Amino acid sequence: MSAHSRRAFLAAAAGAAVASAQDASIPILDTHIHLYDPTRPIGTPYPPGPSPQPALPDRYRAEIAPLGVAGGIKVEASPWVEDNLWVLDLIADQPFIVGIIGNLDPMRFEFREYLERYDRNELFLGIRYGNIWHHDIVAAVSNPGFISNMRALAATGLTYEAANPRLELMEAVLRLTDKAPDLRVVIGHLQALPLPTDKAVLKTYEANLRELKARGAYAKISNLIRPDRDGKVNLDPAAYKPMLDFIWDVFGEDRIVYASGWPTPIERIRATLDIVRPYFLGKGRSAAERFFWKNSVPAYKWIRRDAAQPGL
């Protein structure tokens, strides 16, 4: 570790210690985790590559609870419609997991059938669709069947999570909410999209986000710290402040939610918390409470399942 990196790390650690004393009573509701089991006979489509270690609820709770997390929401990363049921069965007796954002394709004719079926389960909180599994949301928003199905989703009161952030995704979601204005939207992994360096592009991007926020959209900050191309990790909070300031300026206290991205390595989750805790506590305790759990309640309509979980 270079001298500069070490100084940054120590400064972050010192800030985290102060924040820890201030926010000891603020619980965390983690709005983005993945669960999978490559040892199943059918295997798992995510993550790709060599078989990973199973990521299951008991392991999640054991790793994440010591960091102050009181519960999590599973966000589906499998294109197999059967995995919605697999997860619902998996978490039925796991109250630490408060629900699932599932995978149903609004471009398919059987979407309404599955939507009606899963909407009956209170742990099914919504669906994820966008730049994932070769979907094309830019084309989809011009498809009448897609719009009809998304209006049906809006009518259920379930959440739509937009994945993954690109400039064209924001424009497409804006067009979608033109046609389905009652749709509740969460923009996933927003911090993963670098701020455009072209001033005109940045202006359009910001205007689109502000309009989405005005229409009730939420922004999710997840897995803030990522290695660069050389595998190095920047632990300097100053490196992340411009992005955090941008998202805060656009979405404000009431429209940002926290996520870990587990099973992201627990060291990176801890390092991210060491940055976002002081940042949001710097905005006031109310802002920190809203970021870490209160905003997730209206964003996902999750129901308290465990005594350690907060409730409005």
C-alpha positions in Angstrom: 0.0 0.0 0.0 1.4 3.4 -1.0 1.9 6.1 1.6 -0.9 8.1 0.1 -3.3 5.1 0.2 -2.3 4.4 3.7 -3.0 7.9 4.8 -6.4 7.8 3.1 -7.2 4.5 4.7 -6.3 5.8 8.2 -8.3 8.9 7.6 -11.3 6.9 6.5 -10.9 4.6 9.5 -10.8 7.6 11.8 -14.0 9.0 10.3 -15.7 5.7 10.5 -14.9 5.4 14.2 -16.5 8.8 14.8 -19.5 7.9 12.6 -19.8 4.5 14.4 -20.2 6.2 17.7 -22.9 8.5 16.2 -24.9 6.0 14.3 -24.9 3.0 16.7 -28.6 3.0 16.8 -29.2 3.4 13.0 -30.1 0.0 11.5 -29.4 -0.8 7.9 -31.8 -2.4 5.4 -29.7 -3.8 2.5 -31.7 -3.4 -0.7 -29.5 -5.4 -3.1 -28.1 -8.9 -2.4 -27.9 -12.0 -4.6 -28.6 -15.6 -3.5 -27.6 -18.6 -5.5 -26.5 -22.2 -5.1 -24.2 -23.7 -7.8 -24.5 -27.1 -6.1 -28.1 -27.5 -7.2 -28.5 -30.2 -9.9 -29.6 -27.5 -12.3 -26.7 -25.3 -11.3 -27.0 -21.5 -11.5 -26.7 -19.0 -14.4 -25.2 -16.3 -12.2 -22.5 -15.5 -11.6 -20.8 -16.9 -14.7 -17.5 -18.7 -14.8 -16.2 -21.2 -12.3 -18.6 -22.4 -9.7 -18.7 -19.9 -6.9 -19.2 -20.5 -3.2 -22.9 -20.8 -2.5 -24.5 -17.5 -1.4 -27.3 -18.5 0.9 -29.2 -16.7 3.7 -27.4 -18.2 6.6 -24.0 -17.1 5.2 -25.4 -13.7 4.3 -26.6 -13.1 7.9 -23.4 -14.3 9.5 -21.3 -12.0 7.3 -23.4 -8.9 7.2 -25.2 -8.6 10.5 -22.0 -7.6 12.4 -21.9 -4.5 10.2 -25.2 -3.3 11.5 -27.4 -4.7 8.8 -30.8 -5.8 10.0 -32.2 -7.4 6.8 -31.8 -7.6 3.1 -33.7 -7.7 -0.2 -32.8 -10.3 -2.7 -32.5 -8.9 -6.3 -32.8 -11.6 -8.9 -29.9 -12.1 -11.3 -31.2 -15.3 -12.9 -33.2 -15.3 -16.2 -34.9 -18.5 -15.3 -38.4 -17.8 -14.3 -38.4 -20.8 -12.0 -35.8 -19.2 -9.8 -38.4 -16.7 -8.6 -40.1 -19.6 -6.8 -36.8 -21.1 -5.7 -35.9 -17.9 -3.9 -39.3 -17.5 -2.4 -39.2 -21.0 -1.0 -35.6 -20.4 0.2 -36.4 -17.3 2.2 -39.8 -18.4 3.4 -38.4 -19.3 6.8 -35.5 -16.8 6.7 -36.9 -13.6 8.2 -33.6 -11.8 7.8 -34.5 -11.6 4.1 -37.5 -9.3 3.8 -38.3 -10.0 0.1 -37.3 -10.4 -3.5 -37.2 -8.2 -6.5 -37.8 -11.0 -9.1 -37.2 -11.6 -12.8 -40.3 -11.6 -15.0 -40.0 -10.5 -18.6 -42.7 -7.9 -19.6 -42.0 -8.7 -23.2 -43.3 -12.2 -22.9 -47.0 -13.1 -23.4 -47.2 -15.1 -20.1 -46.0 -12.1 -18.1 -49.5 -11.3 -16.7 -50.0 -14.9 -15.6 -46.8 -14.9 -13.6 -47.3 -11.4 -12.3 -50.7 -12.4 -10.9 -49.3 -15.6 -9.3 -46.3 -14.0 -7.6 -48.2 -10.9 -6.5 -50.0 -13.1 -4.1 -46.8 -13.6 -2.1 -46.0 -10.7 0.2 -42.3 -11.4 -0.2 -42.4 -10.7 -3.9 -41.7 -7.0 -4.0 -41.3 -6.3 -7.7 -39.3 -7.0 -10.8 -36.0 -6.0 -12.3 -35.6 -5.2 -16.0 -33.3 -3.2 -18.3 -29.7 -3.8 -19.4 -29.4 -7.3 -18.2 -29.8 -10.8 -19.9 -29.7 -9.2 -23.4 -32.9 -7.2 -22.8 -33.3 -4.0 -24.8 -35.4 -1.5 -22.8 -34.8 1.2 -25.4 -36.7 -0.9 -28.0 -39.2 -2.2 -25.4 -40.6 1.2 -24.5 -41.9 1.4 -28.1 -43.7 -1.9 -27.8 -47.4 -1.6 -26.9 -47.4 -5.0 -25.2 -44.5 -4.1 -23.0 -46.2 -0.8 -21.9 -49.4 -2.6 -21.2 -47.6 -5.1 -19.0 -45.7 -2.4 -17.2 -49.0 -0.6 -16.5 -50.3 -3.9 -15.0 -47.2 -4.0 -12.8 -47.9 -0.4 -11.7 -51.4 -1.4 -10.8 -50.2 -4.1 -8.4 -48.2 -1.5 -6.5 -45.0 -3.6 -6.9 -41.7 -1.9 -7.6 -39.8 -1.7 -10.9 -36.1 -1.7 -10.6 -34.2 -0.4 -13.6 -30.9 -2.2 -14.3 -28.1 -1.4 -15.2 -27.3 2.3 -15.5 -26.5 3.7 -18.9 -27.4 7.0 -20.4 -29.9 5.4 -22.7 -31.5 3.5 -19.8 -32.3 6.8 -18.1 -33.9 8.1 -21.3 -35.9 4.9 -21.8 -37.2 4.9 -18.2 -38.2 8.5 -18.6 -40.2 7.5 -21.7 -41.6 4.5 -19.8 -42.9 6.7 -17.0 -44.5 9.0 -19.6 -46.7 6.0 -20.5 -46.9 4.3 -17.1 -47.0 7.3 -14.7 -48.0 5.3 -11.7 -45.0 3.0 -11.9 -42.7 3.1 -8.8 -39.1 3.1 -10.0 -35.8 2.4 -8.3 -32.7 3.0 -10.4 -30.2 0.3 -9.5 -26.5 0.8 -9.1 -26.7 4.4 -10.1 -23.1 5.2 -8.8 -21.7 2.7 -11.3 -22.3 5.0 -14.2 -19.4 7.5 -14.4 -20.5 11.1 -14.7 -20.2 12.2 -18.3 -17.2 14.5 -19.0 -19.0 16.2 -21.9 -20.9 19.2 -20.4 -23.8 18.9 -22.8 -24.2 15.2 -22.1 -23.9 15.7 -18.4 -26.6 18.4 -18.5 -29.0 16.1 -20.3 -28.2 13.2 -18.0 -28.8 15.4 -14.9 -32.1 16.8 -16.4 -33.4 13.2 -17.0 -32.5 12.2 -13.4 -34.2 15.2 -12.0 -37.3 14.5 -13.9 -37.3 10.9 -12.8 -36.9 12.1 -9.2 -39.8 14.5 -9.7 -41.9 11.5 -10.8 -41.0 9.6 -7.6 -38.0 7.5 -8.6 -35.4 6.4 -6.1 -31.7 6.0 -6.6 -29.7 3.1 -5.2 -26.1 3.4 -4.1 -24.5 0.0 -4.0 -21.0 -1.5 -4.1 -19.4 1.9 -4.2 -15.8 0.7 -4.0 -14.6 -1.4 -7.0 -11.1 -2.4 -8.1 -9.7 -0.6 -11.1 -8.3 -2.4 -14.1 -5.1 -3.2 -12.2 -7.0 -4.6 -9.3 -6.2 -1.7 -7.0 -8.9 -0.3 -4.7 -9.1 3.4 -3.8 -10.1 3.8 -0.2 -9.9 7.6 -0.2 -13.4 9.1 0.5 -12.5 12.1 -1.6 -12.5 9.9 -4.7 -16.2 9.1 -4.2 -17.4 12.5 -3.0 -18.1 14.0 -6.4 -20.5 11.1 -7.3 -22.1 11.1 -3.9 -22.6 14.9 -4.1 -24.1 14.5 -7.5 -26.6 11.9 -6.5 -27.4 13.8 -3.3 -28.0 17.0 -5.2 -30.4 15.4 -7.6 -32.3 13.0 -5.3 -32.0 14.5 -1.9 -32.7 13.1 1.5 -35.9 11.2 0.6 -35.0 9.3 -2.6 -31.7 7.5 -2.0 -31.3 3.9 -0.7 -28.4 1.8 0.5 -27.3 -1.5 -0.9 -24.2 -3.8 -0.3 -24.2 -5.8 -3.5 -23.5 -9.0 -1.4 -21.8 -11.4 -1.9 -19.4 -8.6 -2.8 -16.3 -9.3 -0.6 -17.2 -8.3 2.9 -14.0 -6.2 3.1 -15.3 -4.0 0.3 -18.7 -3.8 1.9 -17.1 -2.6 5.1 -14.9 -0.1 3.3 -18.0 1.3 1.5 -19.8 1.7 4.8 -16.7 3.5 6.1 -17.3 6.1 3.4 -21.1 6.4 3.2 -21.7 6.4 6.9 -19.7 9.6 7.6 -21.0 11.1 4.4 -24.7 10.8 5.2 -24.2 11.5 8.9 -22.6 14.7 7.7 -26.0 15.6 6.2 -27.7 15.0 9.6 -29.0 12.0 11.5 -32.4 12.2 9.6 -30.6 11.9 6.3 -28.6 8.9 7.5 -31.7 7.1 8.8 -33.5 7.7 5.5 -30.6 6.5 3.4 -29.8 3.4 5.5 -33.4 2.1 6.0 -36.4 4.5 6.0 -36.4 5.3 2.3 -36.4 1.6 1.5 -39.8 1.1 3.0 -41.8 3.3 0.5 -39.3 2.3 -2.3 -40.0 -1.5 -1.9 -43.0 -1.8 0.5 -41.2 -4.5 2.4 -42.7 -5.9 5.6 -40.8 -6.3 8.9 -40.1 -10.0 9.5 -37.5 -10.0 12.2 -37.5 -8.4 15.7 -34.2 -6.6 14.9 -35.6 -4.9 11.8 -36.9 -1.3 12.1 -40.4 -0.3 11.2 -42.1 3.0 10.5 
